[in-house]
Amino acid sequence: MSTETKAQYLIDLVDYQEGSVVSRTLMQKDAGTVTLFAFDKGESLSEHTTPFDAMVYVFDGKAEVTISGHPTILEKGDTIIMPADKPHALEALEKFKMMLIMIKS
């Protein structure tokens, strides 16, 4: 059975690594991408913009996502949309895992 047709537990497809942000791209198409991330506590992504809408879903842990200067605390089970062309940043308040779905078209 190929990986594409095998059921998988997403949270287990990316592991924590001390002092790092670990990512694993599951799908990369012209229309968008699906990427899993594992952040160690205190790790972050600095403020940036993208020309595409993106959705974050938190599998585990706790993070602060700031969009256009407005911080939001996300915990297990939470999701947020990061609109295209709006500055956003992310900081791990504790170890956390997330899925990022970016829609390009």
N, CA, C and O atoms as a MOPAC input file, in Angstrom:
PM7 MOZYME 1SCF
protein

 N      0.84100 1    -1.17100 1     0.00000 1
 C      0.00000 1     0.00000 1     0.00000 1
 C      0.89400 1     1.24400 1     0.00000 1
 O      1.83400 1     1.32700 1     0.79000 1
 N      0.61100 1     2.19900 1    -0.86900 1
 C      1.42500 1     3.41500 1    -0.94300 1
 C      1.11700 1     4.32700 1     0.24300 1
 O      0.08000 1     4.18300 1     0.89100 1
 N      2.02400 1     5.26600 1     0.52200 1
 C      1.84600 1     6.21800 1     1.61200 1
 C      0.58600 1     7.04800 1     1.40500 1
 O     -0.09800 1     7.37900 1     2.37400 1
 N      0.26500 1     7.39200 1     0.15400 1
 C     -0.89400 1     8.22700 1    -0.13100 1
 C     -2.20800 1     7.56400 1     0.27500 1
 O     -3.16900 1     8.26100 1     0.59900 1
 N     -2.26900 1     6.23800 1     0.26400 1
 C     -3.51700 1     5.54500 1     0.56000 1
 C     -3.54300 1     4.93500 1     1.95900 1
 O     -4.53200 1     4.30500 1     2.33400 1
 N     -2.50000 1     5.10800 1     2.71600 1
 C     -2.40900 1     4.54100 1     4.05600 1
 C     -2.87900 1     5.57200 1     5.09000 1
 O     -2.43400 1     6.71900 1     5.06600 1
 N     -3.76200 1     5.17200 1     5.98100 1
 C     -4.19500 1     6.05700 1     7.05900 1
 C     -3.00600 1     6.33000 1     7.98000 1
 O     -2.24300 1     5.42400 1     8.31300 1
 N     -2.86200 1     7.59200 1     8.38600 1
 C     -1.74000 1     7.97700 1     9.24000 1
 C     -2.22200 1     8.88500 1    10.35900 1
 O     -3.18000 1     9.63900 1    10.18800 1
 N     -1.55900 1     8.81100 1    11.49500 1
 C     -1.84400 1     9.66300 1    12.64100 1
 C     -0.92100 1    10.87200 1    12.51600 1
 O      0.27000 1    10.77600 1    12.81000 1
 N     -1.46400 1    12.00700 1    12.08400 1
 C     -0.64800 1    13.16300 1    11.70900 1
 C      0.31200 1    13.63200 1    12.79100 1
 O      1.45100 1    13.98700 1    12.48800 1
 N     -0.11900 1    13.64100 1    14.03500 1
 C      0.72000 1    14.15500 1    15.12200 1
 C      2.03400 1    13.37300 1    15.25100 1
 O      3.03100 1    13.90300 1    15.74200 1
 N      2.02800 1    12.11600 1    14.80900 1
 C      3.22900 1    11.28200 1    14.91900 1
 C      4.16700 1    11.40000 1    13.72000 1
 O      5.22900 1    10.77800 1    13.71700 1
 N      3.80200 1    12.18000 1    12.70500 1
 C      4.62400 1    12.27600 1    11.49300 1
 C      5.73400 1    13.31200 1    11.58800 1
 O      6.54600 1    13.44300 1    10.67200 1
 N      5.77200 1    14.05000 1    12.69700 1
 C      6.84200 1    15.01500 1    12.93800 1
 C      7.17800 1    14.95800 1    14.42500 1
 O      6.28300 1    14.90400 1    15.26800 1
 N      8.47500 1    14.97100 1    14.74400 1
 C      8.93200 1    14.83900 1    16.12200 1
 C      9.57900 1    16.12000 1    16.62500 1
 O     10.14500 1    16.89700 1    15.85600 1
 N      9.47900 1    16.32100 1    17.94200 1
 C     10.16200 1    17.44700 1    18.57500 1
 C     11.66500 1    17.22900 1    18.53600 1
 O     12.14800 1    16.09900 1    18.61300 1
 N     12.40200 1    18.34200 1    18.41200 1
 C     13.85700 1    18.30800 1    18.48500 1
 C     14.28700 1    19.50600 1    19.32600 1
 O     13.88500 1    20.63900 1    19.05900 1
 N     15.09900 1    19.25000 1    20.33500 1
 C     15.50500 1    20.29000 1    21.27700 1
 C     16.09700 1    21.49500 1    20.55400 1
 O     16.99300 1    21.35700 1    19.72200 1
 N     15.57600 1    22.69500 1    20.88800 1
 C     16.09600 1    23.94100 1    20.34600 1
 C     15.82000 1    24.16200 1    18.86900 1
 O     16.51400 1    24.94400 1    18.21900 1
 N     14.80700 1    23.47700 1    18.32700 1
 C     14.58300 1    23.54700 1    16.87500 1
 C     13.11400 1    23.63400 1    16.50600 1
 O     12.21600 1    23.37000 1    17.30600 1
 N     12.91900 1    24.01800 1    15.25200 1
 C     11.63200 1    23.90600 1    14.58100 1
 C     11.82500 1    22.84300 1    13.51300 1
 O     12.69500 1    22.97000 1    12.65100 1
 N     11.01400 1    21.79600 1    13.56900 1
 C     11.10100 1    20.69600 1    12.61200 1
 C      9.87300 1    20.76400 1    11.71600 1
 O      8.75900 1    20.96800 1    12.20000 1
 N     10.07100 1    20.59400 1    10.40600 1
 C      8.93100 1    20.60300 1     9.50000 1
 C      8.96900 1    19.39500 1     8.57500 1
 O     10.02600 1    18.83000 1     8.29300 1
 N      7.78500 1    19.02200 1     8.11500 1
 C      7.65600 1    17.91800 1     7.15800 1
 C      6.51400 1    18.26300 1     6.20600 1
 O      5.36300 1    18.39500 1     6.62300 1
 N      6.84100 1    18.40700 1     4.93800 1
 C      5.82800 1    18.70300 1     3.93100 1
 C      5.14500 1    17.41500 1     3.51900 1
 O      5.79300 1    16.45800 1     3.09500 1
 N      3.81300 1    17.40100 1     3.64900 1
 C      3.03700 1    16.22100 1     3.28000 1
 C      2.54300 1    16.30000 1     1.84100 1
 O      2.48900 1    15.29200 1     1.13700 1
 N      2.18500 1    17.50100 1     1.41300 1
 C      1.69900 1    17.71400 1     0.05100 1
 C      2.22400 1    19.04300 1    -0.45400 1
 O      2.23400 1    20.03300 1     0.27800 1
 N      2.65700 1    19.06500 1    -1.69700 1
 C      3.08900 1    20.31200 1    -2.31800 1
 C      2.59800 1    20.30200 1    -3.75500 1
 O      3.11100 1    19.57100 1    -4.60300 1
 N      1.59600 1    21.12800 1    -4.00700 1
 C      0.95000 1    21.20900 1    -5.32000 1
 C      0.88300 1    22.66600 1    -5.74700 1
 O      1.11700 1    23.56400 1    -4.93900 1
 N      0.56600 1    22.90200 1    -7.00900 1
 C      0.39700 1    24.27300 1    -7.48300 1
 C     -0.68100 1    25.00900 1    -6.68900 1
 O     -0.57000 1    26.21300 1    -6.46200 1
 N     -1.71300 1    24.29600 1    -6.27000 1
 C     -2.83200 1    24.90600 1    -5.55100 1
 C     -2.51700 1    25.19200 1    -4.08200 1
 O     -3.21000 1    25.99700 1    -3.46000 1
 N     -1.49800 1    24.55900 1    -3.51600 1
 C     -1.16900 1    24.80300 1    -2.12400 1
 C     -0.31400 1    23.71300 1    -1.51400 1
 O      0.09600 1    22.76800 1    -2.18900 1
 N     -0.04900 1    23.86100 1    -0.21300 1
 C      0.79300 1    22.91100 1     0.49900 1
 C      0.16800 1    22.55300 1     1.84200 1
 O     -0.63400 1    23.30500 1     2.39600 1
 N      0.55500 1    21.38800 1     2.34800 1
 C      0.20900 1    20.95600 1     3.70100 1
 C      1.52600 1    20.56900 1     4.36700 1
 O      2.23100 1    19.67500 1     3.90000 1
 N      1.84800 1    21.25200 1     5.46100 1
 C      3.11500 1    21.03700 1     6.15500 1
 C      2.86900 1    20.87200 1     7.64800 1
 O      2.08200 1    21.61100 1     8.24100 1
 N      3.54700 1    19.89600 1     8.25300 1
 C      3.49200 1    19.69200 1     9.69300 1
 C      4.72400 1    20.33300 1    10.32900 1
 O      5.80600 1    20.32100 1     9.74200 1
 N      4.56000 1    20.88900 1    11.52100 1
 C      5.65700 1    21.51500 1    12.25500 1
 C      5.65900 1    21.02800 1    13.69400 1
 O      4.60300 1    20.76700 1    14.27000 1
 N      6.85100 1    20.90500 1    14.27400 1
 C      7.03400 1    20.65500 1    15.70300 1
 C      8.00800 1    21.72100 1    16.21700 1
 O      9.14100 1    21.80900 1    15.74400 1
 N      7.56900 1    22.51900 1    17.17100 1
 C      8.36500 1    23.60900 1    17.74100 1
 C      8.76400 1    23.26400 1    19.16100 1
 O      7.92100 1    22.85100 1    19.95700 1
 N     10.03300 1    23.42700 1    19.48800 1
 C     10.45200 1    23.33200 1    20.87800 1
 C     10.02900 1    24.62400 1    21.57500 1
 O      9.87700 1    25.65600 1    20.92200 1
 N      9.84000 1    24.57700 1    22.87700 1
 C      9.45500 1    25.75800 1    23.65600 1
 C     10.42500 1    26.89800 1    23.38400 1
 O     11.64300 1    26.71500 1    23.40200 1
 N      9.86400 1    28.08500 1    23.12900 1
 C     10.67400 1    29.27700 1    22.90200 1
 C     11.08100 1    29.49500 1    21.45300 1
 O     11.57000 1    30.57000 1    21.10600 1
 N     10.88800 1    28.50300 1    20.61100 1
 C     11.21300 1    28.66500 1    19.18700 1
 C     10.12300 1    29.49400 1    18.51900 1
 O      8.98900 1    29.54400 1    18.99600 1
 N     10.47500 1    30.14600 1    17.40800 1
 C      9.50100 1    31.02600 1    16.77500 1
 C      9.74500 1    31.14900 1    15.27500 1
 O     10.78200 1    30.74400 1    14.75000 1
 N      8.75900 1    31.71700 1    14.61500 1
 C      8.89400 1    32.17100 1    13.23300 1
 C      8.72200 1    33.67900 1    13.28700 1
 O      7.71000 1    34.17100 1    13.78600 1
 N      9.69700 1    34.41400 1    12.78000 1
 C      9.63600 1    35.86900 1    12.85000 1
 C      8.54500 1    36.41100 1    11.92500 1
 O      8.06800 1    35.72000 1    11.02500 1
 N      8.17200 1    37.64500 1    12.17000 1
 C      7.09600 1    38.25700 1    11.39400 1
 C      7.43600 1    38.27100 1     9.90500 1
 O      8.54400 1    38.62300 1     9.50100 1
 N      6.45000 1    37.87800 1     9.10800 1
 C      6.60800 1    37.84800 1     7.65600 1
 C      5.22000 1    37.89800 1     7.01700 1
 O      4.20800 1    37.81400 1     7.71200 1
 N      5.17900 1    38.03200 1     5.71400 1
 C      3.92100 1    37.97000 1     4.97600 1
 C      4.05100 1    36.93300 1     3.87900 1
 O      5.15400 1    36.59900 1     3.44500 1
 N      2.91700 1    36.43300 1     3.44100 1
 C      2.86800 1    35.53800 1     2.28800 1
 C      1.72700 1    36.01300 1     1.38600 1
 O      0.76600 1    36.61200 1     1.86900 1
 N      1.82600 1    35.75600 1     0.10200 1
 C      0.76000 1    36.19800 1    -0.80700 1
 C     -0.44200 1    35.25100 1    -0.82700 1
 O     -1.32000 1    35.37900 1    -1.68100 1
 N     -0.48300 1    34.30300 1     0.10900 1
 C     -1.53200 1    33.29200 1     0.12200 1
 C     -2.17900 1    33.18900 1     1.50200 1
 O     -1.53200 1    33.44500 1     2.51700 1
 N     -3.46100 1    32.81300 1     1.53400 1
 C     -4.12200 1    32.51400 1     2.79600 1
 C     -3.54500 1    31.21800 1     3.36300 1
 O     -3.15200 1    30.32200 1     2.61600 1
 N     -3.50200 1    31.13100 1     4.69100 1
 C     -3.00600 1    29.92400 1     5.34400 1
 C     -3.84200 1    29.64200 1     6.59000 1
 O     -4.32900 1    30.55900 1     7.25000 1
 N     -3.99400 1    28.36700 1     6.89200 1
 C     -4.71000 1    27.94900 1     8.09200 1
 C     -3.76300 1    27.13500 1     8.97500 1
 O     -3.06000 1    26.24500 1     8.49800 1
 N     -3.75900 1    27.45400 1    10.25900 1
 C     -2.97900 1    26.71100 1    11.24400 1
 C     -3.94400 1    25.89700 1    12.09400 1
 O     -4.97100 1    26.40700 1    12.54000 1
 N     -3.61000 1    24.62800 1    12.31400 1
 C     -4.35000 1    23.77300 1    13.24500 1
 C     -3.34700 1    23.21500 1    14.24900 1
 O     -2.33900 1    22.62800 1    13.85500 1
 N     -3.61700 1    23.39300 1    15.55000 1
 C     -2.70100 1    22.95700 1    16.60400 1
 C     -3.08900 1    21.55200 1    17.07800 1
 O     -4.21000 1    21.31800 1    17.52800 1
 N     -2.13200 1    20.62600 1    16.96400 1
 C     -2.33300 1    19.24400 1    17.42000 1
 C     -2.02400 1    19.08200 1    18.90300 1
 O     -2.66000 1    18.28700 1    19.59500 1
 N     -1.03400 1    19.84800 1    19.39100 1
 C     -0.50500 1    19.62100 1    20.73200 1
 C      0.19300 1    20.88400 1    21.19800 1
 O      0.79900 1    21.58500 1    20.38800 1
 N      0.12000 1    21.19000 1    22.48900 1
 C      0.88800 1    22.28600 1    23.05300 1
 C      0.19400 1    23.62800 1    22.96900 1
 O     -1.03100 1    23.71200 1    22.88400 1
 N      1.01800 1    24.70200 1    22.99400 1
 C      0.48800 1    26.06200 1    23.10200 1
 C      1.42200 1    27.03500 1    22.39800 1
 O      2.64200 1    26.96900 1    22.54900 1
 N      0.81700 1    27.95500 1    21.61400 1
 C      1.60800 1    28.94100 1    20.87600 1
 C      0.87200 1    30.27200 1    20.82900 1
 O     -0.34600 1    30.33800 1    20.99600 1
 N      1.63300 1    31.31600 1    20.60000 1
 C      1.05800 1    32.63000 1    20.35800 1
 C      1.25200 1    32.96100 1    18.88300 1
 O      2.37800 1    32.96900 1    18.38600 1
 N      0.15000 1    33.23300 1    18.18600 1
 C      0.18900 1    33.64400 1    16.79500 1
 C     -0.22200 1    35.10800 1    16.75900 1
 O     -1.26800 1    35.48200 1    17.29100 1
 N      0.60200 1    35.92800 1    16.13200 1
 C      0.30300 1    37.35100 1    16.02300 1
 C      0.04500 1    37.66700 1    14.55300 1
 O      0.88400 1    37.40700 1    13.69100 1
 N     -1.12400 1    38.23000 1    14.28500 1
 C     -1.50800 1    38.60200 1    12.92500 1
 C     -1.82300 1    40.09200 1    12.92000 1
 O     -2.71100 1    40.54900 1    13.63900 1
 N     -1.09000 1    40.84500 1    12.10400 1
 C     -1.26900 1    42.30300 1    12.01100 1
 C     -1.22800 1    42.95700 1    13.39200 1
 O     -2.01500 1    43.85800 1    13.68500 1
 N     -0.30100 1    42.49500 1    14.23800 1
 C     -0.10300 1    43.07700 1    15.55700 1
 C     -1.05200 1    42.58400 1    16.63500 1
 O     -0.95600 1    43.03100 1    17.77800 1
 N     -1.97000 1    41.67400 1    16.30900 1
 C     -2.94400 1    41.17000 1    17.28000 1
 C     -2.59300 1    39.73600 1    17.67800 1
 O     -2.73500 1    38.82100 1    16.86700 1
 N     -2.13100 1    39.52700 1    18.93200 1
 C     -1.75900 1    38.18000 1    19.37800 1
 C     -2.97300 1    37.32500 1    19.75100 1
 O     -3.96300 1    37.82300 1    20.28800 1
 N     -2.87300 1    36.04100 1    19.45700 1
 C     -3.88900 1    35.06500 1    19.82400 1
 C     -3.18400 1    33.83100 1    20.36300 1
 O     -2.24600 1    33.32800 1    19.74400 1
 N     -3.63200 1    33.33900 1    21.51800 1
 C     -3.07300 1    32.11500 1    22.08300 1
 C     -3.84400 1    30.93100 1    21.51000 1
 O     -5.07200 1    30.88800 1    21.57300 1
 N     -3.11100 1    29.97500 1    20.95200 1
 C     -3.70000 1    28.76100 1    20.41100 1
 C     -3.22500 1    27.56600 1    21.21300 1
 O     -2.05000 1    27.46600 1    21.56800 1
 N     -4.16300 1    26.65000 1    21.49800 1
 C     -3.85400 1    25.40800 1    22.19700 1
 C     -4.41200 1    24.23800 1    21.40400 1
 O     -5.08700 1    24.42100 1    20.39100 1
 N     -4.12400 1    23.04200 1    21.87600 1
 C     -4.57000 1    21.81700 1    21.22700 1
 C     -6.02000 1    21.92500 1    20.74900 1
 O     -6.92400 1    22.24600 1    21.52000 1
 N     -6.21600 1    21.65000 1    19.45600 1
 C     -7.54700 1    21.67800 1    18.87100 1
 C     -7.95000 1    23.00400 1    18.26600 1
 O     -8.95800 1    23.07300 1    17.56200 1
 N     -7.18600 1    24.06900 1    18.52200 1
 C     -7.51200 1    25.38900 1    17.98000 1
 C     -7.01800 1    25.54000 1    16.54900 1
 O     -6.07900 1    24.87000 1    16.12000 1
 N     -7.67300 1    26.43900 1    15.82200 1
 C     -7.26100 1    26.76200 1    14.46200 1
 C     -7.40100 1    28.26200 1    14.24900 1
 O     -8.17400 1    28.92400 1    14.94100 1
 N     -6.65400 1    28.79300 1    13.29400 1
 C     -6.74100 1    30.21400 1    12.95400 1
 C     -6.37900 1    30.36400 1    11.47700 1
 O     -5.56600 1    29.61300 1    10.93700 1
 N     -7.00500 1    31.35300 1    10.84100 1
 C     -6.69600 1    31.67800 1     9.45000 1
 C     -5.75800 1    32.88200 1     9.44500 1
 O     -6.01600 1    33.88200 1    10.11600 1
 N     -4.68400 1    32.78100 1     8.69400 1
 C     -3.75700 1    33.89400 1     8.49900 1
 C     -3.98700 1    34.40800 1     7.07700 1
 O     -3.59500 1    33.75600 1     6.10900 1
 N     -4.63000 1    35.58900 1     6.94800 1
 C     -4.95800 1    36.09800 1     5.61800 1
 C     -3.71400 1    36.47000 1     4.80200 1
 O     -2.68100 1    36.85600 1     5.34900 1
 N     -3.84700 1    36.34300 1     3.50000 1
 C     -2.77200 1    36.72400 1     2.58400 1
 C     -2.37800 1    38.18200 1     2.81500 1
 O     -3.22100 1    39.02900 1     3.10800 1
 N     -1.09100 1    38.45300 1     2.67800 1
 C     -0.52200 1    39.80400 1     2.72600 1
 C     -0.64600 1    40.50100 1     4.07600 1
 O     -0.39300 1    41.70300 1     4.16000 1
 N     -1.02400 1    39.79200 1     5.12600 1
 C     -1.06700 1    40.34600 1     6.48100 1
 C      0.15600 1    39.83400 1     7.24000 1
 O      0.42100 1    38.63200 1     7.23000 1
 N      0.90900 1    40.72500 1     7.90100 1
 C      2.08800 1    40.24800 1     8.64500 1
 C      1.67200 1    39.32900 1     9.78300 1
 O      0.71000 1    39.59400 1    10.50300 1
 N      2.42600 1    38.23500 1     9.92600 1
 C      2.13400 1    37.29100 1    11.00300 1
 C      3.43100 1    36.69200 1    11.52600 1
 O      4.44200 1    36.62900 1    10.82700 1
 N      3.36900 1    36.25200 1    12.78600 1
 C      4.51300 1    35.64600 1    13.46400 1
 C      3.96600 1    34.59400 1    14.42400 1
 O      2.77000 1    34.55600 1    14.71400 1
 N      4.86000 1    33.74800 1    14.90700 1
 C      4.44100 1    32.65100 1    15.77500 1
 C      5.53200 1    32.37300 1    16.79900 1
 O      6.71700 1    32.37900 1    16.46800 1
 N      5.12800 1    32.12600 1    18.04900 1
 C      6.08100 1    31.76800 1    19.10800 1
 C      5.53200 1    30.61100 1    19.92700 1
 O      4.36500 1    30.62100 1    20.31800 1
 N      6.36700 1    29.61800 1    20.18500 1
 C      5.98200 1    28.45800 1    20.99000 1
 C      6.06400 1    28.82600 1    22.47100 1
 O      7.15100 1    29.06600 1    22.99700 1
 N      4.91200 1    28.86800 1    23.14000 1
 C      4.87400 1    29.13100 1    24.57800 1
 C      5.23300 1    27.87700 1    25.36200 1
 O      5.67800 1    27.95100 1    26.50700 1
 N      5.03500 1    26.73500 1    24.73300 1
 C      5.50600 1    25.43100 1    25.19500 1
 C      5.68300 1    24.60600 1    23.92500 1
 O      5.31900 1    25.05600 1    22.83900 1
 N      6.23000 1    23.42500 1    24.04900 1
 C      6.35200 1    22.58300 1    22.86100 1
 C      4.99000 1    22.47300 1    22.20200 1
 O      3.97400 1    22.28500 1    22.87200 1
 N      4.98200 1    22.59300 1    20.87300 1
 C      3.70000 1    22.38900 1    20.20600 1
 C      3.89800 1    21.89500 1    18.78100 1
 O      4.93300 1    22.11600 1    18.15300 1
 N      2.85200 1    21.21200 1    18.29300 1
 C      2.83300 1    20.70400 1    16.92400 1
 C      1.64000 1    21.29600 1    16.20600 1
 O      0.56200 1    21.45200 1    16.78000 1
 N      1.84900 1    21.62600 1    14.93400 1
 C      0.78100 1    22.22000 1    14.14500 1
 C      0.83000 1    21.73300 1    12.70700 1
 O      1.84500 1    21.22500 1    12.23000 1
 N     -0.30000 1    21.90400 1    12.03300 1
 C     -0.38200 1    21.68600 1    10.60500 1
 C     -0.66500 1    23.03700 1     9.96800 1
 O     -1.52700 1    23.78700 1    10.42600 1
 N      0.07900 1    23.34000 1     8.89600 1
 C     -0.11900 1    24.56100 1     8.13000 1
 C     -0.64200 1    24.16400 1     6.75800 1
 O     -0.00700 1    23.40000 1     6.03100 1
 N     -1.81400 1    24.69600 1     6.41800 1
 C     -2.40100 1    24.46100 1     5.10600 1
 C     -2.40400 1    25.80300 1     4.37700 1
 O     -3.08000 1    26.74500 1     4.78900 1
 N     -1.64000 1    25.87600 1     3.29100 1
 C     -1.54100 1    27.10400 1     2.52000 1
 C     -2.26900 1    26.91700 1     1.19400 1
 O     -1.98800 1    25.97900 1     0.44700 1
 N     -3.20100 1    27.81100 1     0.91200 1
 C     -3.98700 1    27.75600 1    -0.32000 1
 C     -3.45100 1    28.81600 1    -1.27900 1
 O     -3.47900 1    30.01000 1    -0.97900 1
 N     -2.96900 1    28.37000 1    -2.42200 1
 C     -2.35000 1    29.28900 1    -3.37800 1
 C     -3.28400 1    29.69600 1    -4.51500 1
 O     -2.99700 1    30.65600 1    -5.23000 1
 N     -4.37500 1    28.99600 1    -4.69200 1
 C     -5.29500 1    29.37600 1    -5.78800 1
 C     -6.73100 1    29.12700 1    -5.39400 1
 O     -7.64100 1    29.38500 1    -6.18300 1

